[in-house]
Amino acid sequence: MSDQMLLTAARLIADGEVCVAGCGPARRAARLARATHAPRLTVLGDDGTVDGLPAATAGAAEFAAYWLQGGRVDVGLLAADQVDAFGNVNTTVLGEYDEPMARLSGAGAAAEIAAAAGRVVVLLPHRLSAFVERVDFVTAPGALAGPLDRAQLGLRGSGPVAVVTDLGVLRPDPATAELVLTEVHPGVSVDRVRAETGWPLEVSDEVGVTAPATDAEVAALRAG
């Protein structure tokens, strides 16, 4: 797992926020944020934990209702197996649902997080097989197929504000909702990102470079 990917995602979380994080890199990024610049961050697990401890609610359904449907989550972090040009996430199947080439880890609370969190950050390695024009299955909604689709379905949250990978950062274009390359990690070229993307990737007029880890971040990564 790319340290720069974890750092970049962690930096998108502000101190004092409530964050719900799925498994793997999403949970690690949330914990990294709290260990560095966001000590007052509340980290919710999609398994119903709060800061690593079981919630006081009766179960996962009640947990989701209180935190997500109640509008109490500022940011959701999701790990993905596949993502498309509109930020839709797939963690269910590769290929046809009834006759898949592979079954993935499953949804967990990804759909609820994507629908109701104030904003969403998606994390995954940047590979051609994972960055497809349309996901094989929409486990968690991004912009669906355009900028108005989420509002028409009554989804509470704004959806993905960033897709963070081991190569850089993609953000939705405000007009089209299609993902645009806005930043690369140190040493990564725009051509490399385009070569690993399965649609004609648009690129920001000024592509930034993500900042390397600070001493405090390096220490937190080593400790975690």
FIKOLZA-1660 file (N, C-alpha, C; in steps of 0.1 Angstrom, whole numbers, plus 5000, padded with zeros to 4 digits):
% residues 224
   i   px   py   pz ch aa at
   1 5008 4988 5000  A  M  N
   1 5000 5000 5000  A  M CA
   1 5009 5012 5000  A  M  C
   2 5006 5022 4992  A  S  N
   2 5014 5034 4990  A  S CA
   2 5012 5043 5002  A  S  C
   3 5023 5047 5009  A  D  N
   3 5023 5056 5020  A  D CA
   3 5017 5070 5015  A  D  C
   4 5021 5074 5003  A  Q  N
   4 5017 5087 4998  A  Q CA
   4 5002 5087 4995  A  Q  C
   5 4996 5076 4991  A  M  N
   5 4982 5075 4990  A  M CA
   5 4975 5077 5003  A  M  C
   6 4980 5070 5013  A  L  N
   6 4974 5071 5027  A  L CA
   6 4975 5086 5032  A  L  C
   7 4987 5092 5030  A  L  N
   7 4989 5105 5035  A  L CA
   7 4980 5115 5028  A  L  C
   8 4979 5114 5015  A  T  N
   8 4971 5123 5008  A  T CA
   8 4956 5122 5012  A  T  C
   9 4951 5110 5014  A  A  N
   9 4937 5109 5018  A  A CA
   9 4936 5114 5032  A  A  C
  10 4945 5111 5041  A  A  N
  10 4944 5116 5055  A  A CA
  10 4944 5132 5055  A  A  C
  11 4951 5138 5047  A  R  N
  11 4952 5153 5047  A  R CA
  11 4938 5159 5042  A  R  C
  12 4929 5151 5036  A  L  N
  12 4916 5156 5032  A  L CA
  12 4906 5156 5043  A  L  C
  13 4911 5152 5055  A  I  N
  13 4902 5151 5067  A  I CA
  13 4906 5163 5076  A  I  C
  14 4896 5170 5082  A  A  N
  14 4899 5181 5091  A  A CA
  14 4897 5177 5105  A  A  C
  15 4904 5184 5114  A  D  N
  15 4903 5182 5128  A  D CA
  15 4889 5185 5133  A  D  C
  16 4884 5176 5142  A  G  N
  16 4870 5178 5148  A  G CA
  16 4859 5172 5139  A  G  C
  17 4862 5167 5128  A  E  N
  17 4852 5161 5120  A  E CA
  17 4848 5147 5125  A  E  C
  18 4837 5142 5119  A  V  N
  18 4833 5128 5121  A  V CA
  18 4835 5121 5108  A  V  C
  19 4843 5110 5109  A  C  N
  19 4847 5103 5097  A  C CA
  19 4843 5088 5098  A  C  C
  20 4837 5083 5088  A  V  N
  20 4834 5068 5088  A  V CA
  20 4843 5062 5077  A  V  C
  21 4850 5051 5081  A  A  N
  21 4860 5045 5073  A  A CA
  21 4857 5030 5072  A  A  C
  22 4858 5026 5059  A  G  N
  22 4856 5011 5057  A  G CA
  22 4869 5004 5061  A  G  C
  23 4871 4993 5055  A  C  N
  23 4883 4985 5059  A  C CA
  23 4896 4989 5052  A  C  C
  24 4907 4983 5056  A  G  N
  24 4920 4984 5050  A  G CA
  24 4925 4998 5049  A  G  C
  25 4929 5003 5037  A  P  N
  25 4935 5016 5036  A  P CA
  25 4926 5028 5041  A  P  C
  26 4913 5026 5039  A  A  N
  26 4904 5037 5044  A  A CA
  26 4906 5039 5059  A  A  C
  27 4905 5028 5066  A  R  N
  27 4907 5029 5081  A  R CA
  27 4921 5034 5085  A  R  C
  28 4931 5029 5078  A  R  N
  28 4945 5034 5081  A  R CA
  28 4946 5049 5078  A  R  C
  29 4940 5054 5067  A  A  N
  29 4941 5068 5065  A  A CA
  29 4934 5077 5075  A  A  C
  30 4923 5072 5080  A  A  N
  30 4916 5079 5091  A  A CA
  30 4924 5079 5103  A  A  C
  31 4930 5068 5107  A  R  N
  31 4938 5068 5119  A  R CA
  31 4950 5076 5118  A  R  C
  32 4956 5077 5106  A  L  N
  32 4968 5085 5103  A  L CA
  32 4964 5100 5105  A  L  C
  33 4952 5104 5100  A  A  N
  33 4948 5118 5102  A  A CA
  33 4947 5121 5117  A  A  C
  34 4941 5112 5125  A  R  N
  34 4940 5115 5139  A  R CA
  34 4953 5115 5146  A  R  C
  35 4963 5108 5141  A  A  N
  35 4976 5107 5148  A  A CA
  35 4985 5119 5144  A  A  C
  36 4981 5127 5134  A  T  N
  36 4989 5138 5130  A  T CA
  36 4982 5151 5132  A  T  C
  37 4974 5155 5123  A  H  N
  37 4968 5169 5123  A  H CA
  37 4954 5170 5128  A  H  C
  38 4948 5158 5131  A  A  N
  38 4934 5159 5135  A  A CA
  38 4931 5151 5147  A  A  C
  39 4937 5155 5159  A  P  N
  39 4935 5147 5171  A  P CA
  39 4921 5146 5176  A  P  C
  40 4912 5155 5172  A  R  N
  40 4898 5155 5177  A  R CA
  40 4889 5148 5167  A  R  C
  41 4895 5141 5157  A  L  N
  41 4887 5134 5148  A  L CA
  41 4880 5122 5154  A  L  C
  42 4867 5120 5151  A  T  N
  42 4860 5108 5155  A  T CA
  42 4860 5098 5144  A  T  C
  43 4865 5086 5146  A  V  N
  43 4866 5076 5135  A  V CA
  43 4856 5065 5138  A  V  C
  44 4846 5064 5129  A  L  N
  44 4836 5054 5129  A  L CA
  44 4840 5043 5120  A  L  C
  45 4838 5031 5124  A  G  N
  45 4840 5019 5115  A  G CA
  45 4827 5015 5109  A  G  C
  46 4827 5010 5097  A  D  N
  46 4815 5005 5090  A  D CA
  46 4810 4993 5097  A  D  C
  47 4817 4988 5107  A  D  N
  47 4812 4976 5115  A  D CA
  47 4805 4981 5128  A  D  C
  48 4803 4994 5129  A  G  N
  48 4795 4999 5141  A  G CA
  48 4804 5003 5152  A  G  C
  49 4817 5004 5150  A  T  N
  49 4826 5009 5161  A  T CA
  49 4828 5024 5161  A  T  C
  50 4831 5029 5173  A  V  N
  50 4834 5044 5174  A  V CA
  50 4847 5045 5180  A  V  C
  51 4857 5050 5173  A  D  N
  51 4871 5051 5178  A  D CA
  51 4876 5037 5183  A  D  C
  52 4872 5027 5175  A  G  N
  52 4877 5013 5178  A  G CA
  52 4869 5006 5188  A  G  C
  53 4859 5012 5194  A  L  N
  53 4851 5005 5205  A  L CA
  53 4837 5003 5200  A  L  C
  54 4830 4992 5205  A  P  N
  54 4816 4990 5200  A  P CA
  54 4807 5002 5204  A  P  C
  55 4799 5005 5195  A  A  N
  55 4789 5016 5197  A  A CA
  55 4779 5012 5207  A  A  C
  56 4772 5022 5213  A  A  N
  56 4762 5019 5224  A  A CA
  56 4749 5015 5218  A  A  C
  57 4748 5017 5204  A  T  N
  57 4735 5013 5198  A  T CA
  57 4733 4998 5197  A  T  C
  58 4721 4994 5193  A  A  N
  58 4717 4980 5194  A  A CA
  58 4723 4972 5182  A  A  C
  59 4728 4978 5172  A  G  N
  59 4734 4971 5161  A  G CA
  59 4738 4979 5150  A  G  C
  60 4743 4973 5139  A  A  N
  60 4748 4981 5127  A  A CA
  60 4737 4989 5121  A  A  C
  61 4725 4984 5120  A  A  N
  61 4714 4991 5114  A  A CA
  61 4711 5004 5121  A  A  C
  62 4710 5003 5135  A  E  N
  62 4708 5015 5143  A  E CA
  62 4719 5024 5142  A  E  C
  63 4731 5019 5142  A  F  N
  63 4743 5027 5141  A  F CA
  63 4743 5035 5128  A  F  C
  64 4739 5029 5116  A  A  N
  64 4738 5036 5104  A  A CA
  64 4728 5047 5104  A  A  C
  65 4716 5043 5110  A  A  N
  65 4705 5053 5111  A  A CA
  65 4709 5065 5119  A  A  C
  66 4716 5063 5130  A  Y  N
  66 4720 5074 5139  A  Y CA
  66 4730 5083 5132  A  Y  C
  67 4741 5077 5128  A  W  N
  67 4752 5085 5123  A  W CA
  67 4750 5090 5108  A  W  C
  68 4747 5081 5099  A  L  N
  68 4746 5084 5085  A  L CA
  68 4733 5091 5081  A  L  C
  69 4722 5084 5084  A  Q  N
  69 4709 5089 5080  A  Q CA
  69 4706 5102 5089  A  Q  C
  70 4712 5103 5100  A  G  N
  70 4710 5115 5108  A  G CA
  70 4719 5126 5104  A  G  C
  71 4727 5125 5094  A  G  N
  71 4735 5136 5088  A  G CA
  71 4747 5140 5097  A  G  C
  72 4752 5130 5106  A  R  N
  72 4762 5133 5115  A  R CA
  72 4776 5130 5110  A  R  C
  73 4778 5125 5098  A  V  N
  73 4791 5121 5093  A  V CA
  73 4795 5131 5082  A  V  C
  74 4807 5137 5085  A  D  N
  74 4813 5147 5076  A  D CA
  74 4819 5141 5064  A  D  C
  75 4827 5130 5066  A  V  N
  75 4834 5125 5055  A  V CA
  75 4834 5109 5056  A  V  C
  76 4833 5103 5045  A  G  N
  76 4834 5088 5044  A  G CA
  76 4846 5084 5035  A  G  C
  77 4854 5075 5040  A  L  N
  77 4865 5070 5033  A  L CA
  77 4862 5055 5028  A  L  C
  78 4863 5053 5015  A  L  N
  78 4860 5040 5010  A  L CA
  78 4871 5034 5002  A  L  C
  79 4875 5022 5005  A  A  N
  79 4884 5015 4996  A  A CA
  79 4876 5008 4985  A  A  C
  80 4882 5008 4973  A  A  N
  80 4875 5003 4961  A  A CA
  80 4883 4992 4954  A  A  C
  81 4877 4984 4947  A  D  N
  81 4883 4974 4938  A  D CA
  81 4883 4980 4923  A  D  C
  82 4872 4987 4920  A  Q  N
  82 4870 4993 4907  A  Q CA
  82 4863 5006 4908  A  Q  C
  83 4867 5016 4900  A  V  N
  83 4860 5029 4900  A  V CA
  83 4859 5033 4886  A  V  C
  84 4849 5042 4883  A  D  N
  84 4847 5046 4869  A  D CA
  84 4848 5061 4868  A  D  C
  85 4846 5066 4856  A  A  N
  85 4848 5080 4852  A  A CA
  85 4839 5090 4861  A  A  C
  86 4828 5084 4867  A  F  N
  86 4820 5093 4875  A  F CA
  86 4821 5090 4890  A  F  C
  87 4831 5083 4894  A  G  N
  87 4834 5080 4908  A  G CA
  87 4825 5069 4914  A  G  C
  88 4818 5061 4906  A  N  N
  88 4811 5050 4911  A  N CA
  88 4820 5039 4915  A  N  C
  89 4817 5033 4926  A  V  N
  89 4826 5023 4932  A  V CA
  89 4820 5009 4931  A  V  C
  90 4829 4999 4928  A  N  N
  90 4825 4985 4928  A  N CA
  90 4834 4977 4937  A  N  C
  91 4828 4970 4947  A  T  N
  91 4835 4961 4955  A  T CA
  91 4826 4948 4956  A  T  C
  92 4818 4945 4945  A  T  N
  92 4809 4934 4945  A  T CA
  92 4813 4923 4936  A  T  C
  93 4814 4925 4923  A  V  N
  93 4818 4915 4913  A  V CA
  93 4825 4921 4902  A  V  C
  94 4833 4913 4895  A  L  N
  94 4839 4917 4882  A  L CA
  94 4832 4908 4872  A  L  C
  95 4828 4915 4861  A  G  N
  95 4820 4908 4851  A  G CA
  95 4805 4909 4854  A  G  C
  96 4797 4900 4848  A  E  N
  96 4783 4900 4850  A  E CA
  96 4780 4895 4864  A  E  C
  97 4770 4901 4870  A  Y  N
  97 4766 4898 4883  A  Y CA
  97 4762 4883 4885  A  Y  C
  98 4754 4878 4876  A  D  N
  98 4749 4864 4877  A  D CA
  98 4760 4854 4873  A  D  C
  99 4769 4858 4865  A  E  N
  99 4780 4849 4861  A  E CA
  99 4793 4857 4861  A  E  C
 100 4798 4860 4873  A  P  N
 100 4810 4869 4874  A  P CA
 100 4823 4862 4872  A  P  C
 101 4833 4870 4867  A  M  N
 101 4846 4864 4866  A  M CA
 101 4852 4863 4880  A  M  C
 102 4848 4872 4889  A  A  N
 102 4853 4871 4903  A  A CA
 102 4843 4878 4912  A  A  C
 103 4841 4873 4924  A  R  N
 103 4834 4879 4934  A  R CA
 103 4843 4886 4944  A  R  C
 104 4840 4899 4947  A  L  N
 104 4848 4907 4955  A  L CA
 104 4844 4907 4970  A  L  C
 105 4849 4916 4978  A  S  N
 105 4847 4915 4992  A  S CA
 105 4833 4918 4996  A  S  C
 106 4825 4925 4988  A  G  N
 106 4812 4929 4991  A  G CA
 106 4810 4943 4995  A  G  C
 107 4797 4946 4998  A  A  N
 107 4793 4960 5000  A  A CA
 107 4796 4966 5014  A  A  C
 108 4794 4957 5024  A  G  N
 108 4795 4963 5038  A  G CA
 108 4785 4975 5039  A  G  C
 109 4790 4986 5044  A  A  N
 109 4781 4998 5045  A  A CA
 109 4785 5008 5034  A  A  C
 110 4792 5004 5024  A  A  N
 110 4797 5013 5013  A  A CA
 110 4785 5021 5007  A  A  C
 111 4774 5015 5004  A  A  N
 111 4763 5022 4997  A  A CA
 111 4758 5033 5007  A  A  C
 112 4756 5029 5019  A  E  N
 112 4751 5039 5029  A  E CA
 112 4760 5051 5031  A  E  C
 113 4773 5048 5032  A  I  N
 113 4783 5058 5033  A  I CA
 113 4783 5067 5021  A  I  C
 114 4783 5062 5009  A  A  N
 114 4784 5070 4997  A  A CA
 114 4771 5078 4995  A  A  C
 115 4760 5073 5000  A  A  N
 115 4747 5081 4999  A  A CA
 115 4746 5092 5009  A  A  C
 116 4751 5090 5021  A  A  N
 116 4747 5099 5032  A  A CA
 116 4758 5107 5038  A  A  C
 117 4771 5103 5037  A  A  N
 117 4782 5111 5042  A  A CA
 117 4783 5124 5035  A  A  C
 118 4787 5134 5043  A  G  N
 118 4788 5148 5037  A  G CA
 118 4796 5148 5024  A  G  C
 119 4807 5141 5024  A  R  N
 119 4816 5140 5012  A  R CA
 119 4823 5127 5013  A  R  C
 120 4828 5122 5002  A  V  N
 120 4834 5108 5002  A  V CA
 120 4848 5109 4995  A  V  C
 121 4857 5102 5001  A  V  N
 121 4871 5101 4995  A  V CA
 121 4873 5086 4992  A  V  C
 122 4876 5082 4980  A  V  N
 122 4878 5069 4975  A  V CA
 122 4893 5066 4974  A  V  C
 123 4897 5054 4979  A  L  N
 123 4911 5050 4978  A  L CA
 123 4913 5037 4971  A  L  C
 124 4922 5036 4961  A  L  N
 124 4926 5024 4955  A  L CA
 124 4938 5025 4947  A  L  C
 125 4946 5015 4944  A  P  N
 125 4957 5015 4935  A  P CA
 125 4953 5019 4921  A  P  C
 126 4961 5026 4914  A  H  N
 126 4957 5031 4901  A  H CA
 126 4963 5021 4890  A  H  C
 127 4953 5012 4886  A  R  N
 127 4957 5002 4876  A  R CA
 127 4946 5003 4865  A  R  C
 128 4950 5000 4853  A  L  N
 128 4941 5000 4841  A  L CA
 128 4929 4991 4843  A  L  C
 129 4931 4980 4850  A  S  N
 129 4920 4970 4852  A  S CA
 129 4910 4976 4862  A  S  C
 130 4914 4985 4871  A  A  N
 130 4905 4990 4881  A  A CA
 130 4899 5003 4877  A  A  C
 131 4905 5011 4868  A  F  N
 131 4899 5024 4864  A  F CA
 131 4892 5022 4850  A  F  C
 132 4879 5020 4851  A  V  N
 132 4872 5016 4839  A  V CA
 132 4861 5027 4836  A  V  C
 133 4857 5027 4823  A  E  N
 133 4848 5038 4819  A  E CA
 133 4835 5036 4827  A  E  C
 134 4830 5024 4829  A  R  N
 134 4818 5021 4837  A  R CA
 134 4821 5009 4845  A  R  C
 135 4818 5010 4858  A  V  N
 135 4820 4998 4867  A  V CA
 135 4811 4987 4863  A  V  C
 136 4816 4975 4866  A  D  N
 136 4807 4963 4863  A  D CA
 136 4795 4962 4872  A  D  C
 137 4796 4968 4884  A  F  N
 137 4785 4968 4893  A  F CA
 137 4786 4980 4902  A  F  C
 138 4776 4988 4904  A  V  N
 138 4776 5000 4913  A  V CA
 138 4773 4995 4927  A  V  C
 139 4784 4993 4935  A  T  N
 139 4782 4990 4949  A  T CA
 139 4778 5003 4957  A  T  C
 140 4786 5013 4954  A  A  N
 140 4784 5026 4961  A  A CA
 140 4783 5037 4950  A  A  C
 141 4773 5046 4950  A  P  N
 141 4771 5056 4940  A  P CA
 141 4781 5067 4941  A  P  C
 142 4787 5071 4930  A  G  N
 142 4794 5083 4929  A  G CA
 142 4785 5094 4923  A  G  C
 143 4788 5099 4911  A  A  N
 143 4779 5108 4905  A  A CA
 143 4769 5101 4896  A  A  C
 144 4770 5087 4896  A  L  N
 144 4762 5079 4887  A  L CA
 144 4765 5081 4873  A  L  C
 145 4758 5090 4866  A  A  N
 145 4761 5092 4851  A  A CA
 145 4761 5107 4848  A  A  C
 146 4761 5116 4858  A  G  N
 146 4761 5130 4855  A  G CA
 146 4759 5138 4867  A  G  C
 147 4760 5152 4866  A  P  N
 147 4760 5160 4878  A  P CA
 147 4747 5162 4885  A  P  C
 148 4736 5158 4879  A  L  N
 148 4723 5160 4885  A  L CA
 148 4717 5147 4891  A  L  C
 149 4724 5135 4889  A  D  N
 149 4718 5123 4892  A  D CA
 149 4716 5120 4907  A  D  C
 150 4726 5124 4915  A  R  N
 150 4725 5122 4929  A  R CA
 150 4713 5130 4935  A  R  C
 151 4712 5142 4931  A  A  N
 151 4701 5151 4936  A  A CA
 151 4687 5145 4932  A  A  C
 152 4686 5140 4920  A  Q  N
 152 4674 5134 4915  A  Q CA
 152 4669 5122 4923  A  Q  C
 153 4679 5115 4928  A  L  N
 153 4676 5103 4937  A  L CA
 153 4675 5106 4951  A  L  C
 154 4677 5119 4955  A  G  N
 154 4675 5123 4969  A  G CA
 154 4687 5119 4978  A  G  C
 155 4699 5117 4972  A  L  N
 155 4710 5113 4981  A  L CA
 155 4715 5125 4989  A  L  C
 156 4717 5123 5002  A  R  N
 156 4720 5134 5011  A  R CA
 156 4734 5140 5008  A  R  C
 157 4744 5131 5007  A  G  N
 157 4758 5136 5006  A  G CA
 157 4761 5141 4992  A  G  C
 158 4773 5148 4991  A  S  N
 158 4777 5153 4978  A  S CA
 158 4784 5143 4970  A  S  C
 159 4788 5131 4976  A  G  N
 159 4795 5121 4968  A  G CA
 159 4810 5123 4968  A  G  C
 160 4817 5116 4960  A  P  N
 160 4831 5116 4960  A  P CA
 160 4837 5130 4957  A  P  C
 161 4845 5135 4965  A  V  N
 161 4852 5148 4962  A  V CA
 161 4866 5145 4957  A  V  C
 162 4871 5133 4959  A  A  N
 162 4885 5129 4955  A  A CA
 162 4886 5114 4954  A  A  C
 163 4893 5110 4944  A  V  N
 163 4897 5096 4943  A  V CA
 163 4912 5096 4944  A  V  C
 164 4917 5090 4955  A  V  N
 164 4932 5091 4958  A  V CA
 164 4938 5078 4955  A  V  C
 165 4949 5078 4947  A  T  N
 165 4955 5065 4943  A  T CA
 165 4970 5066 4946  A  T  C
 166 4977 5055 4943  A  D  N
 166 4991 5055 4945  A  D CA
 166 4999 5063 4934  A  D  C
 167 4991 5069 4924  A  L  N
 167 4997 5078 4914  A  L CA
 167 4994 5092 4916  A  L  C
 168 4982 5095 4921  A  G  N
 168 4978 5109 4923  A  G CA
 168 4964 5111 4928  A  G  C
 169 4958 5122 4924  A  V  N
 169 4944 5125 4929  A  V CA
 169 4935 5129 4917  A  V  C
 170 4923 5124 4916  A  L  N
 170 4914 5127 4906  A  L CA
 170 4902 5134 4914  A  L  C
 171 4896 5144 4908  A  R  N
 171 4885 5151 4914  A  R CA
 171 4874 5154 4904  A  R  C
 172 4862 5154 4908  A  P  N
 172 4851 5156 4898  A  P CA
 172 4851 5170 4892  A  P  C
 173 4849 5171 4879  A  D  N
 173 4847 5184 4873  A  D CA
 173 4833 5189 4877  A  D  C
 174 4833 5202 4882  A  P  N
 174 4820 5207 4887  A  P CA
 174 4809 5207 4876  A  P  C
 175 4812 5209 4864  A  A  N
 175 4802 5209 4853  A  A CA
 175 4797 5196 4849  A  A  C
 176 4806 5186 4847  A  T  N
 176 4802 5173 4842  A  T CA
 176 4802 5162 4852  A  T  C
 177 4808 5164 4863  A  A  N
 177 4810 5154 4874  A  A CA
 177 4820 5143 4870  A  A  C
 178 4826 5143 4858  A  E  N
 178 4836 5133 4854  A  E CA
 178 4849 5136 4861  A  E  C
 179 4856 5125 4865  A  L  N
 179 4869 5127 4872  A  L CA
 179 4879 5133 4863  A  L  C
 180 4887 5142 4869  A  V  N
 180 4898 5149 4863  A  V CA
 180 4910 5148 4871  A  V  C
 181 4922 5146 4865  A  L  N
 181 4934 5145 4872  A  L CA
 181 4939 5159 4877  A  L  C
 182 4940 5160 4890  A  T  N
 182 4944 5174 4895  A  T CA
 182 4958 5174 4901  A  T  C
 183 4962 5162 4906  A  E  N
 183 4975 5162 4913  A  E CA
 183 4982 5148 4910  A  E  C
 184 4995 5148 4909  A  V  N
 184 5003 5136 4909  A  V CA
 184 5012 5135 4921  A  V  C
 185 5016 5123 4924  A  H  N
 185 5025 5121 4935  A  H CA
 185 5040 5124 4930  A  H  C
 186 5049 5127 4938  A  P  N
 186 5063 5130 4934  A  P CA
 186 5068 5119 4925  A  P  C
 187 5074 5123 4914  A  G  N
 187 5080 5113 4905  A  G CA
 187 5070 5106 4895  A  G  C
 188 5058 5109 4896  A  V  N
 188 5048 5103 4887  A  V CA
 188 5044 5113 4875  A  V  C
 189 5044 5108 4863  A  S  N
 189 5040 5116 4852  A  S CA
 189 5026 5116 4848  A  S  C
 190 5021 5126 4842  A  V  N
 190 5007 5126 4837  A  V CA
 190 5005 5114 4827  A  V  C
 191 5014 5112 4819  A  D  N
 191 5013 5101 4809  A  D CA
 191 5011 5088 4815  A  D  C
 192 5018 5085 4826  A  R  N
 192 5017 5073 4833  A  R CA
 192 5003 5071 4839  A  R  C
 193 4997 5082 4845  A  V  N
 193 4984 5081 4850  A  V CA
 193 4974 5078 4839  A  V  C
 194 4975 5085 4828  A  R  N
 194 4966 5083 4816  A  R CA
 194 4967 5069 4811  A  R  C
 195 4979 5063 4811  A  A  N
 195 4981 5049 4806  A  A CA
 195 4974 5039 4815  A  A  C
 196 4972 5043 4827  A  E  N
 196 4966 5033 4837  A  E CA
 196 4951 5036 4839  A  E  C
 197 4945 5044 4830  A  T  N
 197 4931 5048 4831  A  T CA
 197 4923 5044 4819  A  T  C
 198 4912 5037 4821  A  G  N
 198 4905 5031 4810  A  G CA
 198 4895 5040 4803  A  G  C
 199 4896 5053 4804  A  W  N
 199 4888 5062 4796  A  W CA
 199 4897 5074 4793  A  W  C
 200 4893 5083 4783  A  P  N
 200 4902 5094 4780  A  P CA
 200 4902 5104 4791  A  P  C
 201 4911 5103 4800  A  L  N
 201 4912 5111 4812  A  L CA
 201 4915 5126 4809  A  L  C
 202 4906 5135 4814  A  E  N
 202 4909 5149 4813  A  E CA
 202 4919 5153 4824  A  E  C
 203 4927 5163 4821  A  V  N
 203 4937 5167 4830  A  V CA
 203 4935 5182 4834  A  V  C
 204 4937 5186 4846  A  S  N
 204 4936 5200 4850  A  S CA
 204 4946 5208 4843  A  S  C
 205 4943 5221 4841  A  D  N
 205 4952 5230 4834  A  D CA
 205 4965 5231 4842  A  D  C
 206 4964 5231 4855  A  E  N
 206 4976 5231 4863  A  E CA
 206 4976 5219 4873  A  E  C
 207 4984 5209 4869  A  V  N
 207 4984 5197 4877  A  V CA
 207 4994 5199 4889  A  V  C
 208 4990 5197 4901  A  G  N
 208 4998 5199 4913  A  G CA
 208 5006 5186 4916  A  G  C
 209 5015 5188 4925  A  V  N
 209 5023 5176 4930  A  V CA
 209 5020 5175 4945  A  V  C
 210 5016 5164 4950  A  T  N
 210 5013 5162 4964  A  T CA
 210 5026 5164 4972  A  T  C
 211 5025 5169 4984  A  A  N
 211 5036 5172 4993  A  A CA
 211 5041 5159 4999  A  A  C
 212 5054 5158 5000  A  P  N
 212 5060 5146 5007  A  P CA
 212 5057 5146 5022  A  P  C
 213 5059 5134 5028  A  A  N
 213 5056 5133 5042  A  A CA
 213 5064 5142 5051  A  A  C
 214 5058 5148 5061  A  T  N
 214 5066 5155 5071  A  T CA
 214 5072 5145 5081  A  T  C
 215 5081 5150 5090  A  D  N
 215 5087 5141 5100  A  D CA
 215 5076 5135 5109  A  D  C
 216 5066 5143 5112  A  A  N
 216 5055 5138 5121  A  A CA
 216 5047 5127 5113  A  A  C
 217 5045 5129 5101  A  E  N
 217 5037 5119 5093  A  E CA
 217 5045 5106 5091  A  E  C
 218 5058 5107 5089  A  V  N
 218 5067 5095 5088  A  V CA
 218 5066 5087 5101  A  V  C
 219 5067 5094 5112  A  A  N
 219 5067 5088 5125  A  A CA
 219 5054 5081 5127  A  A  C
 220 5043 5087 5123  A  A  N
 220 5029 5081 5125  A  A CA
 220 5028 5069 5115  A  A  C
 221 5033 5070 5104  A  L  N
 221 5033 5058 5094  A  L CA
 221 5040 5046 5100  A  L  C
 222 5052 5049 5106  A  R  N
 222 5060 5038 5111  A  R CA
 222 5053 5032 5124  A  R  C
 223 5047 5041 5131  A  A  N
 223 5040 5036 5144  A  A CA
 223 5027 5028 5140  A  A  C
 224 5021 5032 5129  A  G  N
 224 5008 5025 5125  A  G CA
 224 5010 5012 5118  A  G  C
% end
